[in-house]
Amino acid sequence: MDGIKFTTGLSTVADSRVAFRGTPFVERTAPLNQNALWMRWDRNMVVDSYSDMVEELAAIRTRVAMGDMSPLSKYVIAGPDAEKLMDRLIPRDITKLQVGQIYYAPWCDENGHVVGDGLVFRMDETTFRVSADPGFGWWKQHAEGFDVRVTDISDSYGLLTLQGPRSREVLQAATQSAFEELPFSRLAIVTIAGRQVEVLRQGFTGEHGYELWIKADDGVAVWDAIEEAGKPYGILPAGAWALDLARLEAGLLIVGYDYTSAGPDHGGAGIQAAGKYRASPFDLGLGRLIDFRKGDFIGKAALQRISNTGEHRQLVGLDIDWAQALDGKGLENDAPGNLRRVQWYPLKALRGGKEVGHASSVAWSPSTSKMIGFGHLRREAAEIGTELTLKWNKDGVAVDVSARVVALPFLSLKRAANG
C-alpha cells in the first residue's frame, strides 16, 4: 500500500482509512491507477483518477469510457406483494412498469421530503431491483407486513458503466449483438466473455451509455472483454473524479451533497448536510416524476399540498465568476486548477443582500470552460439571468463571489437518444 493516496469520498464509514476494500474490478483498476489515488465510496475504494481527469472526462464526452460504479447499493424486492409494496413506496405508477423496463424515481417520507433517488427496474412480475445510494434500513422498515423479501445484493455484483458516443459500438463488438433496438431505460441480458451480463440502457453522465451488472466473480473477465472491444474506439477508464464532473455538467444530483436524505440511513455522502437541506422532489426539479393519479403512496398528501401551493425552491444552473473565488491564484493552463474538484458543501446565495437559497456541487467544468453549480433558490430569484452573490469559503473566510442563473443542464444531453 506504499504510495497510495486517498481523497475524502462518498463514505458512510466513520474512519475512511481503516481498510482498503476493492470492488470486483480491482485486479484491473489497481494496475491502471497511475496516480495511486483512491476514493472511498461507501464500503469500497474506487480509483479517483487513473492518469488525467480531463482526458478521462473528454473520453466520456467524445469517445467512450468505462467506469467502476460498483459501490452503488443494489437491492432485490421479491415476493407476492412486491408490486404492492413498490407502488406504495414509489411516487411513479409501478403497475405500469413492464418487465425489463427501468424507472428513475425519488422516494419520500410522509412529509414529502426525499429519502433517496435511483433506478427501479422489474425483472419479472414479482421481482424488482433498486440501484441507489445506501438506504437498506428504509426499504426493510417499510416491507414489514408485506409478503416480500428485501435482500441486499450490493456485494454480489460489480457495476461497470460504459459511457460515450461510441459506447453502443463497443457493446456490439463485445457481445456481437445489435443495440439499436434497446431503448433508453430498458434492460437486456447478454453474454460477454461467456458470462451473463445485465445491460441497462442508462447512465449518470448525460451521454449515450449503459450500466452493466456483472456477477462479482465475472468482473475481471468482463472488464477485459469490454476493454479489448473498446480499443479501436479509444476507450479509457474513467475515475470517480471525472464521473462526478460529468454528472454535474449533465445536471444530475447526488443525495448528501445536493440534498439531505430524510431517511434513517446515512446515504453515500461523507459530508452530512444540515436538516434544512432536506428537499421535496419539487425542490429538486423532479416534480414531473410524481403521479398523483395513482393510489396512495408515502408522502402523497404532503406532495399534493406542495404542488398546489407552489411553495418550494427552484433548481437552476449557476454560472459562477471563478476569478473572484481565486483572486487570480491557482491557475493551471489558464484554468482554475484549484476549483476542479466538486465542492461538496453548500454555499449561501444572496440577492440584494437577502439570502434566497444556496448553491451545491460547485466546480470548474472542463467541458464548458466555466465554473458551474446548482442553485436551490426561492422562486423570485430563480429566473434565468438573475445576478446573485455566493458566500465562498476562502481559507476559512466567507468572500463574495458573483453568479448568474442559467438553464439546466449545462450541456446537451444525449443519453436518451438512439442515434
C-alpha positions as CSV (number, residue, x, y, z in Angstrom):
1,M,0.0,0.0,0.0
2,D,3.1,2.3,-0.1
3,G,2.5,5.4,-2.1
4,I,-1.3,5.1,-2.2
5,K,-3.2,8.3,-1.6
6,F,-6.8,8.8,-0.6
7,T,-9.4,11.5,-1.1
8,T,-12.4,12.3,1.0
9,G,-15.2,10.5,-0.7
10,L,-18.7,9.1,-0.6
11,S,-18.2,7.3,2.7
12,T,-20.6,6.1,5.4
13,V,-17.7,4.7,7.4
14,A,-16.6,6.7,10.4
15,D,-12.9,6.2,9.7
16,S,-12.5,6.0,6.0
17,R,-8.8,5.0,6.2
18,V,-9.3,1.8,8.2
19,A,-9.2,-0.7,5.4
20,F,-8.8,-1.0,1.7
21,R,-11.7,-2.9,0.2
22,G,-11.8,-3.1,-3.5
23,T,-14.5,-3.9,-6.0
24,P,-14.9,-6.9,-8.4
25,F,-12.8,-4.9,-10.8
26,V,-9.9,-4.1,-8.5
27,E,-7.5,-6.6,-10.2
28,R,-7.7,-4.4,-13.3
29,T,-8.3,-0.9,-11.9
30,A,-5.4,-1.0,-9.5
31,P,-2.6,-1.6,-12.1
32,L,-4.2,1.1,-14.3
33,N,-4.2,3.7,-11.4
34,Q,-1.1,5.6,-12.4
35,N,-1.8,8.3,-9.8
36,A,-2.2,5.8,-7.0
37,L,-5.1,8.0,-5.9
38,W,-8.2,6.3,-4.5
39,M,-11.6,7.5,-3.2
40,R,-13.7,5.7,-0.6
41,W,-17.2,5.3,-1.8
42,D,-19.4,3.7,0.9
43,R,-17.7,0.4,1.9
44,N,-15.3,0.3,-1.1
45,M,-12.3,2.0,-2.7
46,V,-12.6,3.2,-6.3
47,V,-10.0,4.9,-8.4
48,D,-10.2,8.7,-8.1
49,S,-8.4,9.4,-11.4
50,Y,-6.3,7.0,-13.4
51,S,-3.9,9.4,-15.1
52,D,-5.5,12.7,-16.2
53,M,-9.0,13.6,-15.1
54,V,-9.5,16.0,-18.1
55,E,-8.6,13.3,-20.6
56,E,-11.0,10.8,-18.8
57,L,-13.8,13.3,-19.0
58,A,-13.1,14.1,-22.6
59,A,-13.3,10.3,-23.4
60,I,-16.8,10.3,-21.8
61,R,-17.9,13.3,-23.9
62,T,-16.2,12.5,-27.3
63,R,-15.4,8.8,-27.5
64,V,-16.1,6.2,-24.8
65,A,-15.1,5.5,-21.2
66,M,-15.6,2.7,-18.7
67,G,-16.0,3.4,-15.0
68,D,-16.4,1.4,-11.8
69,M,-19.6,2.3,-10.0
70,S,-19.8,-1.0,-8.1
71,P,-20.3,0.7,-4.6
72,L,-23.8,1.8,-5.6
73,S,-26.2,-0.1,-3.3
74,K,-28.2,-2.9,-5.0
75,Y,-31.4,-4.3,-3.5
76,V,-33.9,-7.0,-4.6
77,I,-37.5,-6.8,-3.5
78,A,-39.3,-10.0,-4.3
79,G,-42.4,-11.9,-3.4
80,P,-46.2,-11.9,-4.0
81,D,-46.6,-8.4,-2.5
82,A,-43.6,-6.9,-4.3
83,E,-45.6,-4.8,-6.7
84,K,-48.0,-3.6,-3.9
85,L,-45.0,-2.6,-1.7
86,M,-43.2,-0.8,-4.5
87,D,-46.3,1.1,-5.6
88,R,-46.7,2.3,-2.0
89,L,-43.0,3.5,-1.8
90,I,-42.5,5.0,-5.3
91,P,-44.5,8.0,-6.5
92,R,-44.5,6.7,-10.0
93,D,-47.1,4.2,-11.1
94,I,-45.3,0.9,-10.6
95,T,-48.2,-1.1,-12.0
96,K,-47.3,0.3,-15.4
97,L,-43.6,-0.7,-15.1
98,Q,-43.0,-3.6,-17.6
99,V,-40.6,-6.5,-17.2
100,G,-37.3,-5.2,-18.5
101,Q,-38.2,-1.6,-18.0
102,I,-36.4,0.9,-15.8
103,Y,-37.8,3.9,-13.8
104,Y,-35.8,6.7,-12.4
105,A,-37.6,7.9,-9.3
106,P,-37.3,9.6,-5.9
107,W,-38.9,8.1,-2.8
108,C,-40.1,10.2,0.1
109,D,-41.2,10.3,3.7
110,E,-44.6,11.3,4.9
111,N,-43.6,14.9,4.9
112,G,-42.8,14.8,1.2
113,H,-39.0,15.0,1.8
114,V,-36.8,12.9,-0.4
115,V,-35.3,9.9,1.2
116,G,-33.3,8.8,-1.8
117,D,-33.4,8.5,-5.6
118,G,-32.2,6.0,-8.1
119,L,-33.2,3.3,-10.6
120,V,-36.1,0.8,-10.1
121,F,-36.4,-2.0,-12.6
122,R,-38.6,-5.0,-13.0
123,M,-37.0,-8.4,-13.5
124,D,-40.3,-10.4,-13.5
125,E,-43.9,-10.0,-12.3
126,T,-42.9,-10.4,-8.6
127,T,-39.2,-9.2,-8.6
128,F,-37.8,-5.7,-8.6
129,R,-34.3,-4.3,-8.2
130,V,-33.2,-1.0,-6.9
131,S,-29.9,0.8,-7.6
132,A,-29.2,3.8,-5.4
133,D,-27.2,5.3,-2.6
134,P,-27.4,3.3,0.7
135,G,-30.8,3.0,2.2
136,F,-31.4,-0.6,3.1
137,G,-32.9,0.2,6.5
138,W,-35.6,2.3,5.0
139,W,-36.6,-0.4,2.5
140,K,-36.6,-3.1,5.2
141,Q,-38.6,-0.9,7.6
142,H,-41.4,-0.4,5.1
143,A,-41.5,-4.0,4.0
144,E,-42.9,-5.1,7.3
145,G,-46.4,-6.5,6.9
146,F,-45.9,-7.3,3.2
147,D,-45.2,-10.8,1.8
148,V,-41.9,-9.8,0.3
149,R,-38.1,-10.4,0.9
150,V,-35.8,-7.4,0.8
151,T,-32.2,-8.5,0.0
152,D,-29.0,-6.5,-0.2
153,I,-27.0,-7.9,-3.2
154,S,-24.6,-5.0,-3.3
155,D,-21.5,-7.2,-2.9
156,S,-22.8,-9.8,-5.3
157,Y,-22.5,-7.6,-8.4
158,G,-20.0,-5.3,-10.0
159,L,-21.4,-2.3,-11.8
160,L,-19.4,-1.2,-14.9
161,T,-20.7,2.0,-16.5
162,L,-19.9,2.4,-20.3
163,Q,-20.5,5.9,-21.4
164,G,-19.9,8.0,-24.5
165,P,-21.0,8.4,-28.2
166,R,-19.1,5.2,-29.1
167,S,-20.5,3.0,-26.3
168,R,-23.0,1.2,-28.4
169,E,-20.3,0.2,-30.9
170,V,-18.2,-1.2,-28.0
171,L,-21.1,-3.3,-26.8
172,Q,-21.8,-4.5,-30.2
173,A,-18.2,-5.7,-30.5
174,A,-18.1,-7.3,-27.1
175,T,-21.5,-9.1,-27.5
176,Q,-21.7,-9.4,-31.3
177,S,-25.3,-8.1,-30.8
178,A,-27.1,-5.1,-32.2
179,F,-28.1,-2.5,-29.6
180,E,-30.0,-0.1,-31.9
181,E,-33.3,-1.6,-30.6
182,L,-32.5,-1.2,-26.9
183,P,-34.4,2.0,-25.9
184,F,-33.4,4.2,-23.1
185,S,-34.4,2.9,-19.7
186,R,-34.7,-0.7,-20.9
187,L,-32.8,-3.8,-19.8
188,A,-31.2,-6.6,-21.9
189,I,-29.5,-9.8,-20.8
190,V,-26.4,-10.6,-22.9
191,T,-23.3,-12.7,-23.0
192,I,-19.9,-11.1,-22.7
193,A,-16.8,-13.3,-22.5
194,G,-19.0,-16.3,-21.9
195,R,-20.6,-14.6,-18.8
196,Q,-24.2,-13.5,-18.4
197,V,-24.4,-9.7,-18.1
198,E,-27.4,-7.5,-17.4
199,V,-27.2,-4.3,-19.5
200,L,-29.2,-1.3,-18.5
201,R,-29.6,1.5,-21.1
202,Q,-28.9,4.1,-18.5
203,G,-26.1,6.3,-17.2
204,F,-25.1,9.2,-14.9
205,T,-23.1,11.3,-17.4
206,G,-25.6,12.8,-19.8
207,E,-24.1,10.7,-22.7
208,H,-25.4,7.7,-24.6
209,G,-24.4,4.9,-22.3
210,Y,-25.0,1.7,-20.4
211,E,-24.7,0.3,-17.0
212,L,-23.5,-3.4,-16.8
213,W,-24.5,-5.5,-13.8
214,I,-21.9,-8.3,-13.6
215,K,-21.7,-11.1,-11.1
216,A,-18.7,-10.4,-8.8
217,D,-16.7,-13.4,-9.8
218,D,-17.1,-12.5,-13.5
219,G,-15.9,-8.9,-13.1
220,V,-12.3,-9.3,-14.4
221,A,-13.3,-11.3,-17.4
222,V,-16.0,-8.9,-18.5
223,W,-13.7,-5.9,-17.8
224,D,-11.1,-7.4,-20.1
225,A,-13.6,-8.1,-22.9
226,I,-15.0,-4.5,-22.8
227,E,-11.5,-3.0,-22.7
228,E,-10.4,-5.1,-25.7
229,A,-13.6,-4.3,-27.6
230,G,-13.1,-0.6,-26.9
231,K,-9.5,-0.2,-28.1
232,P,-10.5,0.7,-31.7
233,Y,-12.7,3.4,-30.3
234,G,-10.1,5.0,-28.0
235,I,-11.7,3.7,-24.7
236,L,-10.3,5.0,-21.4
237,P,-11.0,4.0,-17.8
238,A,-12.7,7.0,-16.1
239,G,-12.2,7.5,-12.4
240,A,-14.7,8.9,-9.8
241,W,-13.5,12.4,-10.3
242,A,-14.3,12.5,-14.0
243,L,-17.6,10.8,-13.4
244,D,-18.6,13.3,-10.7
245,L,-17.9,16.2,-13.0
246,A,-19.8,14.5,-15.8
247,R,-22.9,14.2,-13.7
248,L,-22.7,17.8,-12.6
249,E,-22.4,19.0,-16.2
250,A,-25.4,16.9,-17.0
251,G,-27.5,18.4,-14.2
252,L,-27.8,15.3,-12.1
253,L,-27.9,15.3,-8.3
254,I,-26.4,13.2,-5.5
255,V,-28.0,12.6,-2.1
256,G,-25.9,14.0,0.7
257,Y,-24.3,16.7,-1.4
258,D,-27.2,18.3,-3.3
259,Y,-29.8,17.4,-0.7
260,T,-30.0,15.8,2.7
261,S,-31.8,12.4,2.9
262,A,-34.9,12.3,5.1
263,G,-34.4,8.6,5.7
264,P,-32.8,6.6,8.6
265,D,-29.7,5.7,6.6
266,H,-26.6,7.9,6.1
267,G,-26.7,7.7,2.3
268,G,-23.5,7.7,0.3
269,A,-22.2,11.1,1.4
270,G,-19.2,11.7,3.5
271,I,-20.3,15.2,4.4
272,Q,-23.7,15.3,6.0
273,A,-25.6,18.5,5.3
274,A,-27.9,20.0,7.9
275,G,-31.6,19.2,8.1
276,K,-32.5,22.4,6.5
277,Y,-31.2,21.0,3.2
278,R,-33.9,18.3,3.1
279,A,-35.9,18.7,-0.1
280,S,-39.1,17.7,-1.8
281,P,-39.0,16.3,-5.4
282,F,-40.3,19.7,-6.5
283,D,-37.3,21.4,-4.9
284,L,-35.0,19.2,-6.9
285,G,-36.7,19.6,-10.3
286,L,-38.2,16.1,-10.0
287,G,-41.9,17.1,-9.7
288,R,-42.6,15.5,-13.2
289,L,-42.0,12.1,-11.6
290,I,-44.9,12.4,-9.1
291,D,-48.0,10.7,-10.3
292,F,-51.0,12.0,-8.3
293,R,-53.4,9.9,-10.4
294,K,-52.3,6.6,-8.9
295,G,-53.4,5.3,-5.5
296,D,-51.9,6.2,-2.2
297,F,-48.2,6.3,-1.7
298,I,-45.9,7.6,1.1
299,G,-45.8,11.3,1.1
300,K,-48.7,11.8,-1.4
301,A,-50.8,14.2,0.8
302,A,-47.7,16.4,1.6
303,L,-46.6,16.4,-2.0
304,Q,-50.1,17.4,-3.2
305,R,-50.0,20.4,-0.8
306,I,-46.6,21.4,-2.1
307,S,-47.7,21.1,-5.7
308,N,-50.9,23.1,-5.1
309,T,-49.2,26.0,-3.2
310,G,-46.0,26.1,-5.3
311,E,-44.1,26.8,-2.1
312,H,-40.8,25.1,-3.0
313,R,-37.4,26.1,-4.2
314,Q,-36.4,26.0,-7.8
315,L,-33.4,24.0,-9.1
316,V,-31.3,26.1,-11.6
317,G,-27.9,26.2,-13.0
318,L,-25.3,28.8,-11.9
319,D,-22.5,30.4,-13.9
320,I,-20.0,31.5,-11.3
321,D,-17.2,34.0,-11.5
322,W,-14.2,31.8,-10.7
323,A,-11.7,34.6,-10.9
324,Q,-13.3,36.2,-7.8
325,A,-13.0,32.9,-6.0
326,L,-9.3,32.6,-6.8
327,D,-8.1,36.2,-6.9
328,G,-6.0,35.0,-9.9
329,K,-4.2,32.3,-8.0
330,G,-4.2,28.6,-8.6
331,L,-4.3,28.8,-12.4
332,E,-3.2,25.8,-14.4
333,N,-3.1,26.3,-18.2
334,D,-5.4,29.3,-17.9
335,A,-7.9,27.2,-15.9
336,P,-8.6,27.3,-12.2
337,G,-7.0,24.0,-11.2
338,N,-7.8,24.5,-7.5
339,L,-11.5,24.5,-8.3
340,R,-11.8,21.4,-10.5
341,R,-12.9,19.3,-7.5
342,V,-16.7,19.4,-7.0
343,Q,-17.3,21.3,-3.8
344,W,-19.5,19.0,-1.6
345,Y,-20.7,21.7,0.8
346,P,-23.5,24.3,0.4
347,L,-22.8,28.0,-0.2
348,K,-25.2,30.7,0.8
349,A,-26.8,32.5,-2.1
350,L,-27.9,36.1,-1.8
351,R,-29.7,38.7,-3.9
352,G,-29.6,42.3,-2.9
353,G,-28.1,41.3,0.4
354,K,-31.0,38.9,1.2
355,E,-30.5,35.2,1.5
356,V,-32.5,33.5,-1.3
357,G,-31.2,29.9,-1.2
358,H,-27.9,28.1,-1.6
359,A,-25.6,26.5,-4.1
360,S,-24.3,23.0,-4.2
361,S,-21.9,20.9,-6.3
362,V,-19.8,23.9,-7.5
363,A,-16.8,23.1,-9.7
364,W,-14.8,24.2,-12.8
365,S,-16.2,22.3,-15.8
366,P,-13.6,21.4,-18.4
367,S,-16.4,20.6,-20.9
368,T,-17.9,24.1,-20.8
369,S,-14.8,26.1,-19.6
370,K,-16.9,27.6,-16.9
371,M,-17.3,27.4,-13.2
372,I,-20.8,25.9,-12.6
373,G,-23.0,24.6,-9.8
374,F,-26.6,24.0,-8.8
375,G,-28.7,26.8,-7.4
376,H,-31.5,25.9,-4.9
377,L,-33.4,29.2,-4.9
378,R,-36.6,30.9,-4.0
379,R,-38.8,31.4,-7.0
380,E,-38.3,35.2,-7.1
381,A,-34.5,34.7,-7.5
382,A,-34.6,31.8,-10.0
383,E,-35.3,33.5,-13.3
384,I,-32.7,33.0,-16.0
385,G,-30.2,35.8,-16.0
386,T,-30.7,36.8,-12.3
387,E,-27.5,38.0,-10.7
388,L,-26.6,36.5,-7.3
389,T,-23.8,36.6,-4.7
390,L,-22.4,33.4,-3.3
391,K,-20.6,33.3,0.1
392,W,-17.4,31.5,-0.9
393,N,-15.3,29.8,1.8
394,K,-11.8,31.0,1.1
395,D,-9.2,29.9,3.7
396,G,-11.9,29.9,6.3
397,V,-13.3,33.3,5.4
398,A,-16.5,34.0,3.6
399,V,-15.9,36.1,0.5
400,D,-18.4,37.4,-2.1
401,V,-18.4,35.7,-5.5
402,S,-20.8,36.7,-8.3
403,A,-23.0,34.1,-10.0
404,R,-25.7,34.2,-12.7
405,V,-28.7,31.9,-13.0
406,V,-28.6,29.8,-16.2
407,A,-30.6,26.9,-17.5
408,L,-30.0,23.2,-16.8
409,P,-28.4,21.1,-18.0
410,F,-25.1,22.8,-18.7
411,L,-24.7,20.9,-22.0
412,S,-26.9,19.0,-24.4
413,L,-28.0,15.6,-23.1
414,K,-27.6,12.7,-25.5
415,R,-28.3,9.7,-23.1
416,A,-31.9,9.1,-24.3
417,A,-31.1,9.4,-28.0
418,N,-30.9,6.3,-30.1
419,G,-28.7,8.0,-32.7
